[in-house]
């Protein structure tokens, strides 16, 4: 089994004290003890391979036994996620993070029942980012996924225009997503609509900037599960899986 991963801002030095929430979780929940191995990461690819020297009530004292840098994935996978209802947004973020999605963009689509406005927007975005952070540790990821600010349709169109490959999931499309030719480098961007679907105007706008409508499969998935299914297809096609 791979060793547990914890996040740390400072990886310098031959000895590191892991405190705060991360240290408390490692010492009291994971109950790590002297001699066991852990990996620390800054979430941007740097890794300190460590052995537990001492475990306190809410901290670990670690000896650094090795260092490495994990390259960022390329091509990157970006999923534009129409805002789901209730806590299905966090479910979508969790699954996409575990699968390996690099960037998640919350999208305020025309048919979204959920609306992120004012204080609710800040709290919802914070929950998505917290979910991504915890899921990344569970998945032993050394590059945390980026959860971007909520995007408008115009901002999504701009993102698609700059992509190396782009697709919009749509149940009336005739070309399957599995036929999308992945780029050797750059961003693969896939758009997942809300439960109510993507409007004709949105589809037209996205096609005008180069995004191809794509069929995910013979069944209609919920918006909270379509993103991870699309990720499985594209990560396999690109050779990352």
FINU-493765 format. One record per residue: residue in one letter; y, z negated, x of N, C-alpha, C, CB in turn. Coordinates in pm, whole numbers, always signed. Glycine has a CB too. Layout:
% residues N
REC  resn    n.yy    n.zz    n.xx   ca.yy   ca.zz   ca.xx    c.yy    c.zz    c.xx   cb.yy   cb.zz   cb.xx
REC     A       Y       Z       X       Y       Z       X       Y       Z       X       Y       Z       X
...
***
This chain:
% residues 241
REC  resn    n.yy    n.zz    n.xx   ca.yy   ca.zz   ca.xx    c.yy    c.zz    c.xx   cb.yy   cb.zz   cb.xx
REC     X    -118      +0     +84      +0      +0      +0    +124      +0     +88      +0    -122     -95
REC     X    +225     +77     +52    +348     +83    +131    +421     -51    +122    +439    +198     +84
REC     X    +499     -79    +225    +567    -209    +231    +684    -212    +134    +616    -239    +374
REC     X    +725    -330     +86    +838    -339      -6    +969    -299     +60    +850    -480     -62
REC     X   +1060    -248     -21   +1189    -200     +28   +1301    -283     -36   +1208     -48      -4
REC     X   +1398    -323     +47   +1514    -396      -1   +1640    -331     +54   +1508    -545     +41
REC     X   +1748    -347     -18   +1875    -288     +22   +1958    -388    +101   +1953    -240    -101
REC     X   +2023    -339    +206   +2109    -423    +288   +2226    -339    +339   +2030    -486    +407
REC     X   +2344    -397    +340   +2462    -326    +387   +2465    -314    +539   +2588    -395    +338
REC     X   +2420    -418    +607   +2428    -422    +753   +2286    -424    +811   +2509    -546    +801
REC     X   +2252    -319    +882   +2119    -309    +944   +2124    -330   +1094   +2057    -174    +913
REC     X   +2238    -371   +1147   +2254    -387   +1292   +2190    -517   +1339   +2402    -383   +1330
REC     X   +2163    -522   +1469   +2108    -643   +1529   +1958    -643   +1533   +2155    -764   +1455
REC     X   +1902    -728   +1621   +1757    -740   +1633   +1699    -835   +1530   +1720    -788   +1772
REC     X   +1788    -917   +1470   +1747   -1010   +1366   +1842    -996   +1249   +1744   -1156   +1419
REC     X   +1788    -992   +1128   +1869    -975   +1008   +1831   -1084    +908   +1850    -833    +946
REC     X   +1932   -1147    +851   +1908   -1243    +744   +1936   -1173    +612   +1998   -1371    +760
REC     X   +1832   -1161    +531   +1845   -1098    +400   +1871   -1208    +298   +1717   -1016    +363
REC     X   +1996   -1213    +249   +2033   -1315    +152   +2077   -1255     +21   +2144   -1402    +208
REC     X   +2152   -1330     -58   +2201   -1281    -186   +2087   -1251    -283   +2285   -1157    -166
REC     X   +2113   -1168    -383   +2010   -1135    -482   +1885   -1073    -420   +2067   -1041    -586
REC     X   +1905    -988    -317   +1789    -924    -253   +1701   -1028    -183   +1836    -818    -153
REC     X   +1764   -1118    -109   +1689   -1221     -40   +1620   -1317    -135   +1779   -1298     +53
REC     X   +1690   -1351    -243   +1631   -1440    -344   +1509   -1376    -409   +1736   -1476    -451
REC     X   +1520   -1247    -441   +1406   -1176    -501   +1289   -1170    -404   +1447   -1034    -544
REC     X   +1318   -1141    -278   +1212   -1130    -178   +1141   -1263    -156   +1268   -1079     -46
REC     X   +1219   -1373    -153   +1161   -1504    -121   +1097   -1573    -240   +1268   -1593     -63
REC     X   +1159   -1562    -358   +1109   -1639    -473   +1025   -1558    -570   +1224   -1698    -546
REC     X   +1054   -1427    -584    +977   -1344    -676    +860   -1277    -603   +1068   -1238    -742
REC     X    +891   -1209    -493    +785   -1144    -416    +707   -1243    -331    +844   -1035    -327
REC     X    +768   -1359    -304    +704   -1467    -228    +653   -1419     -92    +589   -1528    -308
REC     X    +740   -1343     -24    +704   -1293    +108    +706   -1408    +210    +801   -1181    +152
REC     X    +615   -1402    +304    +601   -1510    +402    +597   -1454    +544    +474   -1592    +373
REC     X    +605   -1545    +640    +610   -1507    +782    +495   -1414    +818    +607   -1633    +871
REC     X    +531   -1308    +891    +431   -1212    +938    +420   -1088    +851    +299   -1278    +945
REC     X    +469   -1095    +728    +461    -979    +641    +568    -877    +675    +473   -1021    +495
REC     X    +541    -751    +642    +632    -639    +672    +720    -604    +554    +553    -516    +715
REC     X    +845    -572    +582    +938    -520    +481   +1021    -410    +546   +1030    -635    +423
REC     X   +1074    -322    +466   +1170    -223    +512   +1305    -250    +447   +1122     -79    +480
REC     X   +1410    -245    +527   +1546    -254    +476   +1610    -117    +486   +1628    -360    +554
REC     X   +1690     -82    +388   +1762     +46    +392   +1903     +27    +340   +1687    +153    +309
REC     X   +1992    +114    +387   +2129    +113    +336   +2143    +206    +215   +2227    +155    +446
REC     X   +2035    +269    +174   +2039    +359     +60   +2088    +498     +94   +2124    +303     -47
REC     X   +2119    +521    +222   +2168    +652    +265   +2078    +710    +374   +2312    +641    +316
REC     X   +1956    +661    +386   +1860    +718    +479   +1828    +635    +601   +1909    +846    +523
REC     X   +1913    +537    +636   +1885    +452    +751   +1783    +345    +711   +2015    +386    +805
REC     X   +1684    +322    +799   +1577    +227    +769   +1557    +134    +889   +1445    +301    +735
REC     X   +1552      +4    +860   +1514     -95    +960   +1377    -149    +921   +1621    -210    +972
REC     X   +1278    -124   +1006   +1143    -175    +980   +1136    -317   +1034   +1032     -83   +1048
REC     X   +1100    -410    +948   +1111    -552    +984    +983    -629    +957   +1225    -615    +906
REC     X    +971    -741   +1028    +866    -840   +1003    +934    -970    +965    +772    -858   +1128
REC     X    +879   -1041    +868    +936   -1168    +824    +911   -1273    +931    +877   -1213    +688
REC     X   +1019   -1332    +980   +1007   -1439   +1079   +1005   -1575   +1010   +1123   -1432   +1180
REC     X   +1084   -1587    +902   +1094   -1714    +832   +1140   -1687    +689   +1191   -1813    +905
REC     X   +1086   -1764    +593   +1125   -1748    +453   +1183   -1878    +402   +1004   -1705    +367
REC     X   +1308   -1872    +353   +1371   -1988    +293   +1361   -1982    +143   +1517   -1998    +336
REC     X   +1437   -2069     +77   +1433   -2073     -70   +1488   -1945    -131   +1512   -2192    -121
REC     X   +1595   -1892     -70   +1659   -1773    -125   +1701   -1673     -18   +1779   -1812    -207
REC     X   +1625   -1672     +92   +1656   -1575    +199   +1532   -1550    +282   +1772   -1626    +288
REC     X   +1537   -1438    +357   +1436   -1409    +458   +1506   -1390    +592   +1353   -1283    +420
REC     X   +1447   -1444    +696   +1494   -1413    +831   +1398   -1311    +889   +1501   -1543    +922
REC     X   +1453   -1194    +926   +1370   -1081    +963   +1390   -1039   +1108   +1398    -965    +872
REC     X   +1283    -998   +1171   +1288    -939   +1305   +1274    -789   +1291   +1177    -998   +1397
REC     X   +1368    -715   +1348   +1363    -569   +1344   +1263    -520   +1448   +1504    -507   +1369
REC     X   +1162    -448   +1401   +1058    -399   +1492   +1064    -248   +1510    +920    -439   +1440
REC     X   +1150    -182   +1434   +1164     -38   +1448   +1279     +14   +1363   +1035     +33   +1409
REC     X   +1327    +130   +1399   +1435    +193   +1322   +1405    +341   +1307   +1574    +170   +1391
REC     X   +1451    +397   +1196   +1439    +541   +1175   +1542    +586   +1074   +1296    +579   +1129
REC     X   +1561    +717   +1071   +1653    +777    +974   +1575    +880    +895   +1779    +841   +1043
REC     X   +1575    +867    +763   +1505    +960    +675   +1604   +1067    +630   +1442    +885    +552
REC     X   +1578   +1194    +658   +1672   +1300    +619   +1688   +1307    +467   +1624   +1436    +672
REC     X   +1806   +1346    +424   +1830   +1364    +281   +1749   +1483    +230   +1982   +1385    +253
REC     X   +1698   +1475    +108   +1619   +1586     +52   +1702   +1714     +40   +1562   +1547     -85
REC     X   +1639   +1826     +64   +1705   +1956     +50   +1599   +2059     +15   +1782   +1996    +181
REC     X   +1614   +2133     -96   +1729   +2132    -186   +1735   +2005    -271   +1724   +2254    -277
REC     X   +1857   +1972    -313   +1875   +1856    -401   +1846   +1894    -545   +2018   +1800    -387
REC     X   +1802   +1796    -621   +1781   +1817    -765   +1884   +1736    -842   +1636   +1777    -807
REC     X   +1963   +1804    -922   +2067   +1742   -1004   +2029   +1761   -1150   +2208   +1804    -973
REC     X   +2024   +1653   -1226   +1996   +1660   -1369   +2119   +1616   -1447   +1872   +1573   -1406
REC     X   +2168   +1706   -1532   +2276   +1673   -1624   +2210   +1623   -1752   +2372   +1797   -1652
REC     X   +2234   +1497   -1785   +2164   +1433   -1896   +2256   +1407   -2014   +2103   +1302   -1849
REC     X   +2231   +1478   -2126   +2303   +1446   -2248   +2279   +1301   -2287   +2261   +1540   -2362
REC     X   +2381   +1231   -2333   +2370   +1088   -2359   +2269   +1059   -2470   +2507   +1030   -2396
REC     X   +2161    +985   -2440   +2063    +950   -2543   +2109    +830   -2625   +1926    +920   -2479
REC     X   +2037    +804   -2732   +2067    +688   -2816   +2004    +561   -2758   +2017    +711   -2960
REC     X   +2070    +448   -2784   +2016    +317   -2747   +1987    +304   -2599   +1890    +292   -2825
REC     X   +1871    +240   -2572   +1836    +216   -2432   +1753    +329   -2371   +1759     +87   -2420
REC     X   +1746    +443   -2443   +1670    +555   -2389   +1738    +617   -2266   +1650    +662   -2497
REC     X   +1868    +594   -2252   +1937    +642   -2133   +1885    +575   -2008   +2085    +618   -2146
REC     X   +1867    +442   -2014   +1813    +371   -1899   +1669    +414   -1869   +1819    +220   -1923
REC     X   +1592    +441   -1976   +1455    +490   -1957   +1455    +623   -1884   +1383    +503   -2092
REC     X   +1544    +713   -1924   +1553    +843   -1859   +1591    +828   -1712   +1655    +932   -1931
REC     X   +1689    +743   -1685   +1734    +721   -1546   +1622    +663   -1462   +1858    +628   -1543
REC     X   +1550    +566   -1517   +1440    +503   -1443   +1334    +605   -1405   +1378    +392   -1527
REC     X   +1291    +684   -1501   +1185    +782   -1474   +1230    +892   -1378   +1136    +844   -1604
REC     X   +1353    +940   -1395   +1402   +1045   -1306   +1419    +994   -1164   +1534   +1102   -1357
REC     X   +1461    +868   -1150   +1474    +810   -1017   +1339    +797    -950   +1542    +672   -1025
REC     X   +1240    +749   -1024   +1106    +736    -967   +1049    +872    -927   +1012    +668   -1068
REC     X   +1082    +976   -1004   +1030   +1110    -973   +1096   +1170    -850   +1051   +1202   -1093
REC     X   +1222   +1133    -822   +1289   +1187    -704   +1416   +1264    -731   +1197   +1274    -632
REC     X   +1471   +1255    -852   +1598   +1323    -882   +1708   +1265    -793   +1636   +1307   -1033
REC     X   +1792   +1351    -738   +1893   +1308    -642   +2026   +1272    -705   +1914   +1416    -540
REC     X   +2064   +1342    -811   +2191   +1316    -878   +2167   +1321   -1029   +2302   +1420    -835
REC     X   +2218   +1221   -1100   +2210   +1217   -1246   +2352   +1217   -1301   +2130   +1091   -1296
REC     X   +2381   +1313   -1388   +2516   +1329   -1441   +2514   +1303   -1592   +2572   +1472   -1411
REC     X   +2572   +1192   -1639   +2580   +1169   -1783   +2674   +1273   -1846   +2630   +1024   -1814
REC     X   +2628   +1334   -1955   +2706   +1442   -2016   +2740   +1408   -2160   +2628   +1575   -2011
REC     X   +2869   +1415   -2192   +2917   +1393   -2329   +2910   +1524   -2405   +3062   +1336   -2330
REC     X   +2789   +1563   -2446   +2769   +1689   -2518   +2823   +1677   -2661   +2619   +1727   -2521
REC     X   +2845   +1792   -2723   +2906   +1794   -2856   +2821   +1720   -2959   +2927   +1938   -2901
REC     X   +2690   +1728   -2948   +2603   +1668   -3049   +2548   +1531   -3009   +2488   +1760   -3079
REC     X   +2607   +1468   -2909   +2564   +1333   -2870   +2601   +1234   -2981   +2629   +1291   -2735
REC     X   +2503   +1160   -3028   +2531   +1053   -3124   +2602    +938   -3054   +2401   +1004   -3192
REC     X   +2554    +907   -2934   +2615    +801   -2853   +2743    +853   -2789   +2516    +752   -2744
REC     X   +2846    +772   -2791   +2972    +807   -2728   +3010    +699   -2628   +3084    +826   -2833
REC     X   +3042    +741   -2506   +3089    +647   -2404   +3241    +653   -2402   +3029    +680   -2263
REC     X   +3304    +547   -2449   +3450    +542   -2448   +3496    +402   -2409   +3508    +583   -2585
REC     X   +3608    +397   -2336   +3669    +270   -2302   +3576    +176   -2228   +3718    +204   -2424
REC     X   +3573     +51   -2273   +3493     -52   -2207   +3344     -20   -2214   +3521    -188   -2271
REC     X   +3302     +41   -2325   +3161     +76   -2340   +3118    +176   -2234   +3134    +134   -2480
REC     X   +3206    +269   -2200   +3174    +369   -2098   +3147    +303   -1964   +3287    +471   -2085
REC     X   +3232    +208   -1927   +3216    +140   -1798   +3086     +60   -1795   +3335     +48   -1771
REC     X   +3056     -10   -1905   +2934     -92   -1910   +2809      -5   -1909   +2935    -181   -2035
REC     X   +2812    +106   -1983   +2696    +194   -1989   +2669    +258   -1853   +2716    +303   -2095
REC     X   +2775    +303   -1787   +2759    +363   -1655   +2705    +262   -1556   +2891    +421   -1605
REC     X   +2754    +137   -1564   +2706     +31   -1475   +2557      +5   -1498   +2787     -97   -1497
REC     X   +2512      +8   -1623   +2369     -11   -1652   +2286    +102   -1594   +2345     -22   -1804
REC     X   +2334    +226   -1609   +2260    +339   -1551   +2249    +324   -1400   +2329    +472   -1587
REC     X   +2358    +286   -1336   +2356    +273   -1189   +2268    +158   -1145   +2498    +253   -1136
REC     X   +2270     +47   -1217   +2182     -65   -1184   +2036     -26   -1202   +2215    -186   -1270
REC     X   +2006     +47   -1309   +1870     +93   -1334   +1822    +184   -1222   +1862    +166   -1469
REC     X   +1909    +275   -1178   +1873    +367   -1069   +1847    +291    -940   +1984    +471   -1047
REC     X   +1928    +192    -914   +1914    +112    -791   +1778     +40    -789   +2029      +9    -780
REC     X   +1744     -25    -900   +1619    -100    -904   +1499      -6    -903   +1615    -188   -1028
REC     X   +1508    +105    -974   +1397    +201    -976   +1376    +263    -838   +1423    +310   -1079
REC     X   +1484    +285    -764   +1473    +343    -631   +1398    +250    -536   +1613    +374    -575
REC     X   +1424    +120    -547   +1351     +24    -463   +1203     +22    -501   +1412    -117    -477
REC     X   +1176     +23    -632   +1038     +23    -679    +963    +146    -628   +1034     +18    -832
REC     X   +1034    +260    -623    +973    +386    -580    +973    +403    -428   +1045    +503    -645
REC     X   +1020    +303    -354   +1029    +309    -207   +1115    +426    -161    +887    +321    -145
REC     X   +1230    +443    -226   +1322    +551    -186   +1423    +498     -85   +1394    +610    -309
REC     X   +1451    +578     +17   +1549    +538    +118   +1683    +607     +97   +1496    +569    +256
REC     X   +1689    +697      +0   +1816    +757     -43   +1833    +723    -191   +1819    +914     -19
REC     X   +1930    +637    -222   +1954    +603    -362   +2007    +725    -436   +2054    +485    -373
REC     X   +1963    +747    -559   +2020    +858    -636   +2164    +828    -673   +1937    +886    -762
REC     X   +2243    +931    -681   +2381    +916    -727   +2384    +927    -878   +2475   +1022    -661
REC     X   +2445    +830    -946   +2472    +840   -1089   +2621    +866   -1102   +2426    +710   -1168
REC     X   +2656    +989   -1137   +2795   +1032   -1137   +2871    +977   -1257   +2803   +1185   -1135
REC     X   +3000    +996   -1255   +3083    +962   -1370   +3046   +1053   -1488   +3235    +975   -1336
REC     X   +3074   +1005   -1609   +3048   +1086   -1728   +3124   +1219   -1718   +3089   +1010   -1857
REC     X   +3054   +1328   -1749   +3113   +1462   -1736   +3136   +1525   -1872   +3023   +1552   -1651
REC     X   +3244   +1600   -1880   +3271   +1681   -1999   +3194   +1812   -1986   +3424   +1708   -2016
REC     X   +3194   +1892   -2092   +3128   +2023   -2087   +3193   +2113   -1983   +3131   +2090   -2225
REC     X   +3325   +2107   -1972   +3395   +2188   -1872   +3353   +2147   -1731   +3548   +2173   -1887
REC     X   +3335   +2018   -1708   +3294   +1970   -1575   +3149   +2009   -1546   +3310   +1818   -1565
REC     X   +3065   +2009   -1647   +2926   +2055   -1628   +2924   +2203   -1593   +2842   +2028   -1754
REC     X   +3008   +2282   -1660   +3016   +2426   -1631   +3057   +2449   -1486   +3115   +2496   -1726
REC     X   +3152   +2371   -1438   +3196   +2384   -1298   +3083   +2347   -1202   +3318   +2294   -1272
REC     X   +3005   +2246   -1238   +2891   +2206   -1155   +2787   +2317   -1149   +2828   +2077   -1209
REC     X   +2761   +2379   -1262   +2664   +2488   -1268   +2711   +2610   -1189   +2638   +2528   -1413
REC     X   +2840   +2636   -1193   +2896   +2751   -1121   +2872   +2738    -971   +3047   +2765   -1150
REC     X   +2877   +2617    -921   +2860   +2596    -777   +2717   +2572    -732   +2943   +2481    -735
REC     X   +2621   +2576    -825   +2482   +2547    -791   +2414   +2665    -723   +2404   +2508    -917
REC     X   +2315   +2635    -641   +2234   +2740    -580   +2134   +2797    -681   +2159   +2686    -457
REC     X   +2094   +2716    -779   +2008   +2759    -889   +2039   +2669   -1007   +1855   +2753    -851
REC     X   +2045   +2729   -1128   +2085   +2649   -1244   +2009   +2693   -1368   +2236   +2660   -1268
REC     X   +1973   +2596   -1452   +1901   +2623   -1576   +1945   +2525   -1683   +1749   +2615   -1554
REC     X   +1935   +2570   -1808   +1963   +2486   -1924   +1838   +2484   -2010   +2087   +2538   -2004
REC     X   +1783   +2366   -2034   +1663   +2357   -2116   +1699   +2390   -2260   +1599   +2216   -2105
REC     X   +1621   +2481   -2320   +1649   +2521   -2458   +1520   +2565   -2524   +1754   +2634   -2464
REC     X   +1495   +2513   -2644   +1367   +2540   -2711   +1352   +2684   -2757   +1351   +2451   -2830
REC     X   +1462   +2759   -2762   +1454   +2900   -2803   +1452   +2997   -2684   +1571   +2935   -2894
REC     X   +1452   +2942   -2564   +1445   +3028   -2446   +1307   +3093   -2438   +1474   +2947   -2316
REC     X   +1298   +3206   -2371   +1170   +3276   -2358   +1113   +3268   -2216   +1186   +3423   -2398
REC     X   +1199   +3240   -2120   +1153   +3230   -1980   +1123   +3084   -1947   +1261   +3288   -1882
REC     X   +1002   +3054   -1902    +968   +2914   -1871   +1042   +2864   -1746    +817   +2900   -1851
REC     X   +1070   +2735   -1745   +1138   +2674   -1631   +1059   +2694   -1502   +1160   +2525   -1656
REC     X    +929   +2702   -1512    +845   +2717   -1393    +868   +2849   -1319    +699   +2707   -1432
REC     X    +939   +2942   -1383    +969   +3069   -1316   +1103   +3066   -1243    +969   +3182   -1416
REC     X   +1177   +2957   -1256   +1303   +2947   -1184   +1277   +2951   -1034   +1379   +2817   -1222
REC     X   +1345   +3040    -964   +1327   +3053    -819   +1409   +2947    -749   +1367   +3195    -770
REC     X   +1344   +2848    -686   +1420   +2743    -620   +1487   +2793    -494   +1329   +2625    -588
REC     X   +1605   +2742    -462   +1673   +2785    -340   +1612   +2717    -218   +1824   +2755    -348
REC     X   +1633   +2775    -102   +1587   +2711     +22   +1671   +2590     +54   +1590   +2810    +138
REC     X   +1797   +2592     +10   +1889   +2482     +36   +1994   +2480     -75   +1955   +2497    +176
REC     X   +2064   +2369     -87   +2167   +2358    -189   +2120   +2278    -309   +2211   +2495    -233
REC     X   +2188   +2297    -421   +2160   +2218    -542   +2087   +2300    -648   +2289   +2164    -599
REC     X   +1979   +2242    -700   +1916   +2292    -822   +1970   +2204    -935   +1756   +2288    -814
REC     X   +2034   +2265   -1033   +2093   +2188   -1143   +2025   +2227   -1273   +2246   +2212   -1152
REC     X   +1976   +2127   -1346   +1915   +2152   -1476   +1985   +2066   -1580   +1761   +2123   -1473
REC     X   +2015   +2126   -1695   +2086   +2057   -1802   +1988   +2019   -1912   +2199   +2146   -1859
REC     X   +1992   +1891   -1951   +1910   +1839   -2061   +2006   +1801   -2174   +1823   +1715   -2015
REC     X   +1989   +1862   -2288   +2076   +1835   -2401   +2044   +1704   -2470   +2068   +1947   -2500
REC     X   +2129   +1663   -2565   +2105   +1539   -2642   +2000   +1562   -2750   +2236   +1489   -2705
REC     X   +1968   +1457   -2825   +1867   +1467   -2931   +1902   +1577   -3032   +1851   +1333   -3003
REC     X   +2031   +1594   -3059   +2074   +1694   -3156   +2073   +1836   -3104   +2209   +1662   -3204
REC     X   +2045   +1853   -2976   +2039   +1987   -2918   +2172   +2033   -2861   +1992   +2085   -3021
REC     X   +2167   +2144   -2792   +2285   +2205   -2731   +2342   +2309   -2827   +2251   +2270   -2593
REC     X   +2472   +2311   -2843   +2535   +2406   -2936   +2535   +2546   -2877   +2679   +2363   -2969
REC     X   +2551   +2646   -2966   +2559   +2785   -2920   +2677   +2804   -2825   +2572   +2880   -3040
REC     X   +2787   +2736   -2853   +2906   +2748   -2767   +2878   +2694   -2628   +3026   +2675   -2828
REC     X   +2807   +2581   -2620   +2774   +2523   -2489   +2680   +2614   -2411   +2710   +2384   -2507
REC     X   +2578   +2667   -2480   +2486   +2760   -2414   +2561   +2880   -2359   +2375   +2806   -2512
REC     X   +2648   +2937   -2441   +2723   +3055   -2399   +2810   +3024   -2277   +2810   +3105   -2514
REC     X   +2875   +2909   -2279   +2962   +2870   -2167   +2881   +2853   -2039   +3037   +2741   -2199
REC     X   +2765   +2794   -2050   +2683   +2772   -1932   +2624   +2902   -1879   +2572   +2672   -1964
REC     X   +2587   +2992   -1969   +2538   +3122   -1926   +2645   +3201   -1851   +2487   +3202   -2046
REC     X   +2768   +3189   -1895   +2879   +3261   -1832   +2901   +3221   -1687   +3007   +3239   -1911
REC     X   +2857   +3100   -1650   +2874   +3055   -1511   +2743   +3066   -1433   +2925   +2911   -1507
REC     X   +2642   +3133   -1491   +2522   +3163   -1416   +2399   +3080   -1445   +2551   +3150   -1276
REC     X   +2405   +2990   -1544   +2288   +2909   -1578   +2197   +2985   -1674   +2331   +2774   -1639
REC     X   +2068   +2983   -1648   +1972   +3055   -1731   +1905   +2961   -1830   +1866   +3124   -1643
REC     X   +1901   +2997   -1960   +1824   +2916   -2055   +1677   +2917   -2014   +1840   +2970   -2200
REC     X   +1612   +2801   -2020   +1473   +2792   -1975   +1392   +2708   -2073   +1466   +2731   -1834
REC     X   +1268   +2747   -2091   +1176   +2676   -2180   +1091   +2581   -2097   +1087   +2775   -2259
REC     X   +1091   +2455   -2137   +1015   +2356   -2060    +866   +2363   -2091   +1068   +2216   -2088
REC     X    +832   +2394   -2215    +691   +2401   -2252    +676   +2429   -2399    +619   +2272   -2216
REC     X    +553   +2428   -2452    +530   +2463   -2591    +567   +2353   -2690    +386   +2498   -2610
REC     X    +592   +2232   -2641    +629   +2122   -2728    +775   +2085   -2707    +538   +2001   -2704
REC     X    +832   +2015   -2804    +971   +1969   -2793    +971   +1824   -2746   +1047   +1985   -2929
REC     X   +1028   +1801   -2629   +1033   +1665   -2573   +1162   +1596   -2617   +1025   +1669   -2418
REC     X   +1158   +1465   -2617   +1280   +1388   -2642   +1371   +1403   -2520   +1248   +1238   -2671
REC     X   +1499   +1385   -2542   +1593   +1400   -2431   +1566   +1301   -2319   +1736   +1385   -2480
REC     X   +1512   +1184   -2353   +1487   +1081   -2252   +1366   +1113   -2164   +1466    +948   -2319
REC     X   +1280   +1206   -2207   +1163   +1241   -2125   +1170   +1383   -2070   +1036   +1225   -2208
REC     X   +1260   +1465   -2124   +1268   +1604   -2079   +1312   +1612   -1933   +1365   +1682   -2167
REC     X   +1402   +1524   -1891   +1453   +1530   -1755   +1346   +1506   -1650   +1562   +1429   -1737
REC     X   +1259   +1407   -1673   +1155   +1379   -1574   +1050   +1489   -1575   +1089   +1242   -1602
REC     X   +1023   +1549   -1693    +929   +1662   -1698    +985   +1782   -1622    +899   +1700   -1844
REC     X   +1114   +1809   -1641   +1178   +1919   -1568   +1178   +1891   -1418   +1321   +1940   -1618
REC     X   +1200   +1766   -1381   +1199   +1729   -1239   +1063   +1757   -1177   +1236   +1581   -1222
REC     X    +956   +1726   -1250    +821   +1750   -1198    +799   +1899   -1169    +715   +1699   -1298
REC     X    +849   +1982   -1262    +834   +2127   -1243    +913   +2174   -1120    +882   +2204   -1368
REC     X   +1038   +2136   -1111   +1125   +2188   -1006   +1094   +2127    -869   +1270   +2161   -1042
REC     X   +1056   +2002    -865   +1019   +1942    -736    +890   +2004    -682   +1004   +1790    -750
REC     X    +801   +2043    -772    +680   +2112    -729    +712   +2253    -682    +578   +2116    -845
REC     X    +793   +2324    -758    +829   +2461    -723    +903   +2468    -590    +914   +2523    -833
REC     X    +984   +2366    -561   +1064   +2367    -439    +987   +2318    -317   +1186   +2283    -459
REC     X    +866   +2267    -340    +787   +2218    -228    +812   +2073    -192    +811   +2302    -110
REC     X    +899   +2005    -266    +926   +1865    -236    +813   +1776    -285   +1058   +1821    -300
REC     X    +738   +1823    -381    +618   +1750    -425    +496   +1819    -365    +607   +1744    -582
***
